[in-house]
């Protein structure tokens, strides 16, 4: 089998070489430098850094809040995408444009805006405070910030998949007496499931690495509302570059394992969809 295919771009050798050099420079070399910096530590120092109580608390918050935010976007992101793709209503284009706002808005601005709204004296927080509900400077505020900045990934991943849903099959199912939930479960969900899982993966990956929007609303209390990216920055400010690299390596490994698992689920969903289509 030949790798050479007709194309308007230069030949396979040149383009493949450019791709390899570009990815190596942008992705592989920085990751390799991170691994080397972390592995240059003494084993005891490495374990002490990555398994300290403060580090473990930051892992729980970073990955737990990211997983919760991605799960929230899994549900409400699908509902938003469904509403935008299936219904026509005044202001639809405005809402569709607002979905991309977190892409363009600096994350620090998002954090300041959320704090202004949900702080104890904020627009909404002042009414929640008498009820004993605190959002800002708690894990709830962290989850809220991560949900905001990762929401567009789920919506934009699901929207194209909804276009592939065959409405005539839905109408045929309703004609034969199938209920709406049954039609959704047997016709719509299998078609959009790979896209939903993709959106979940992208949302989770985006949330894990978030920093700017979280530090303003989190309160940054060690072992309570301190995320791992902030702890890495603290190590850097203390000129502990190896400690920062060690924490970065742990985040890299955990993120890779979780994303690999999610991608395996995606592959299963695609195979299932193809099997049902046959």
C-alpha positions in Angstrom: 0.0 0.0 0.0 1.4 3.4 -1.0 1.4 6.3 1.3 1.6 8.7 -1.6 -1.8 10.2 -2.4 -2.7 13.0 -4.8 -2.8 16.2 -2.9 -2.4 19.9 -3.5 0.1 20.0 -0.6 3.8 18.9 -1.0 4.7 15.2 -0.9 4.4 12.8 2.0 8.0 13.0 3.1 8.1 16.8 3.4 4.7 17.2 5.1 5.3 14.2 7.5 8.7 15.6 8.4 7.3 19.1 9.1 4.5 17.5 11.2 7.0 15.5 13.2 9.3 18.5 13.8 6.4 20.8 14.7 4.8 18.3 17.2 8.2 17.5 18.7 9.0 21.1 19.3 5.6 22.2 20.6 4.6 19.1 22.5 7.2 16.4 23.0 10.2 18.5 24.0 8.4 20.5 26.7 6.9 17.3 28.1 10.3 15.6 28.0 11.8 18.5 29.8 9.1 18.2 32.5 9.7 14.5 33.0 13.5 15.0 33.2 13.2 17.8 35.7 10.9 15.7 37.9 12.9 12.5 37.7 16.1 14.4 38.5 14.8 14.8 42.1 15.8 12.4 44.8 13.2 9.7 45.1 12.4 10.6 48.7 12.0 14.3 47.9 9.7 13.4 45.0 7.4 11.3 47.1 7.4 13.9 49.9 6.4 16.6 47.3 3.7 14.7 45.4 2.2 12.9 48.4 2.1 15.7 50.9 -1.2 16.5 52.5 -1.3 19.8 50.7 -0.7 18.2 47.3 -3.3 15.4 47.9 -5.9 18.1 48.8 -5.1 20.0 45.6 -5.5 16.8 43.5 -8.9 16.0 45.0 -10.1 19.5 44.3 -8.7 19.8 40.8 -9.7 16.5 39.5 -12.9 16.2 41.5 -14.2 19.6 40.5 -13.2 19.1 36.9 -15.0 15.8 36.8 -18.1 17.3 38.4 -17.9 20.3 36.0 -17.6 18.1 33.0 -20.6 16.0 34.2 -22.7 19.1 34.6 -21.8 20.2 31.1 -22.6 16.7 29.8 -26.2 17.2 30.8 -26.8 20.9 30.4 -24.5 21.2 27.4 -26.6 18.7 25.6 -29.8 20.5 26.5 -28.3 23.8 25.2 -27.1 22.2 22.0 -30.5 20.5 21.5 -32.4 23.7 22.0 -30.2 25.6 19.6 -30.3 23.0 16.9 -34.0 21.9 17.1 -35.9 25.1 17.8 -36.2 28.5 16.2 -36.9 31.4 18.6 -36.1 35.1 19.0 -32.6 35.7 20.2 -31.4 32.2 19.1 -28.3 33.6 17.3 -27.4 35.8 20.2 -27.5 32.8 22.6 -25.5 30.8 20.1 -22.9 33.5 20.0 -22.8 33.8 23.8 -21.8 30.1 24.0 -18.3 31.1 22.6 -17.8 33.9 25.1 -15.6 31.9 27.4 -13.3 31.2 24.5 -12.6 34.9 23.9 -12.9 36.2 27.5 -9.7 36.2 29.5 -10.1 33.6 32.3 -9.1 36.2 34.9 -12.1 38.3 33.8 -14.4 35.3 34.2 -13.1 34.7 37.7 -13.6 38.3 38.7 -17.1 38.4 37.3 -18.1 35.2 39.1 -16.7 36.6 42.4 -18.6 39.8 41.9 -21.8 37.9 41.5 -21.4 35.1 44.1 -19.3 36.7 46.8 -21.0 37.3 50.2 -21.8 40.9 49.2 -22.3 40.0 45.5 -25.4 40.4 43.4 -26.6 36.9 44.1 -24.3 36.0 47.0 -25.9 38.5 49.3 -29.2 36.7 49.1 -27.7 33.3 49.5 -25.6 34.3 52.6 -28.7 34.6 55.0 -29.7 31.1 53.9 -26.3 29.7 54.8 -25.3 29.0 51.2 -21.7 30.0 50.3 -20.4 29.7 46.8 -17.4 32.0 46.5 -14.3 30.8 48.3 -15.6 27.2 48.5 -15.3 24.1 46.2 -18.7 25.0 44.8 -17.3 28.3 43.4 -14.4 26.3 41.9 -16.8 23.9 40.2 -18.9 26.8 39.0 -15.8 28.5 37.4 -14.7 25.3 35.7 -18.2 24.7 34.4 -18.2 28.1 32.8 -14.9 27.9 31.0 -15.4 24.3 29.8 -19.1 24.5 28.8 -18.5 25.6 25.1 -16.5 22.4 24.4 -19.4 20.2 25.1 -22.0 22.3 23.2 -19.8 22.7 20.1 -19.0 19.0 20.1 -22.7 17.9 20.3 -24.2 20.4 17.8 -22.7 18.8 14.6 -23.8 15.3 15.8 -27.4 16.5 16.2 -27.4 17.4 12.5 -26.8 13.7 11.7 -29.8 12.5 13.5 -32.4 11.4 11.0 -35.7 13.1 11.8 -37.6 10.7 9.5 -36.6 7.8 11.8 -38.0 9.8 14.8 -41.2 10.5 12.9 -41.5 6.8 11.8 -41.0 5.7 15.4 -43.7 8.1 16.7 -46.0 6.8 13.9 -45.5 3.3 15.1 -46.5 4.3 18.6 -43.0 4.8 20.2 -42.9 7.3 23.0 -40.6 10.3 23.0 -38.3 8.8 25.6 -38.0 5.5 23.7 -37.2 7.4 20.4 -34.6 9.4 22.2 -33.0 6.4 23.8 -33.0 4.2 20.7 -32.5 6.7 17.8 -31.1 10.0 19.0 -28.8 8.9 21.9 -26.8 6.2 19.9 -26.1 8.8 17.2 -24.9 11.5 19.5 -23.2 9.4 22.1 -19.7 9.5 20.7 -20.0 13.3 20.4 -21.3 13.6 23.9 -18.3 11.6 25.2 -15.9 13.7 23.1 -17.4 16.9 24.6 -17.1 15.4 28.1 -13.4 14.6 27.4 -12.6 18.1 26.1 -14.5 19.7 28.9 -12.7 17.7 31.5 -9.3 18.3 30.0 -9.9 22.1 29.8 -11.1 22.2 33.4 -8.1 20.3 34.8 -5.6 22.8 33.5 -7.6 26.0 34.4 -6.0 28.6 36.6 -7.0 32.2 35.9 -10.7 32.0 36.6 -10.4 29.8 39.7 -7.9 31.7 41.8 -10.2 34.6 42.2 -13.3 32.7 43.4 -11.6 29.8 45.2 -10.1 31.6 48.2 -6.9 29.5 47.7 -7.0 27.9 51.2 -4.5 25.0 51.5 -6.1 21.6 51.5 -9.5 23.2 51.1 -9.8 25.4 48.0 -6.3 25.3 46.5 -6.0 23.8 43.1 -2.9 22.0 41.8 -2.0 24.6 39.1 -1.9 27.2 41.9 0.3 25.0 44.0 2.6 24.6 41.1 2.8 28.4 40.7 3.6 28.6 44.5 6.5 26.2 44.1 7.8 28.3 41.1 7.6 31.5 43.1 9.7 29.8 45.8 12.2 28.8 43.1 11.4 25.2 43.7 11.4 24.2 40.0 11.9 20.5 40.7 8.9 20.5 43.0 6.8 22.3 40.5 7.9 19.8 37.8 7.0 16.9 40.1 3.5 18.1 40.6 3.2 18.8 36.9 4.3 15.2 36.2 1.6 13.8 38.5 -1.1 15.9 36.8 0.3 14.8 33.4 0.1 11.1 34.3 -3.4 11.3 36.0 -4.8 13.3 33.1 -3.3 10.9 30.5 -4.8 7.9 32.3 -8.2 9.5 32.7 -8.3 10.7 29.1 -7.2 7.3 27.8 -10.0 5.7 29.7 -12.5 8.2 28.4 -11.2 7.7 24.8 -11.6 3.9 25.2 -15.2 4.6 26.2 -15.6 6.8 23.1 -14.2 4.0 20.9 -16.7 1.6 22.5 -19.5 4.0 21.8 -18.5 4.4 18.1 -18.3 0.6 17.6 -21.7 0.2 19.3 -23.2 2.9 17.0 -21.8 1.2 13.9 -23.0 -2.2 15.1 -26.5 -0.8 15.7 -26.5 0.9 12.2 -25.8 -2.5 10.6 
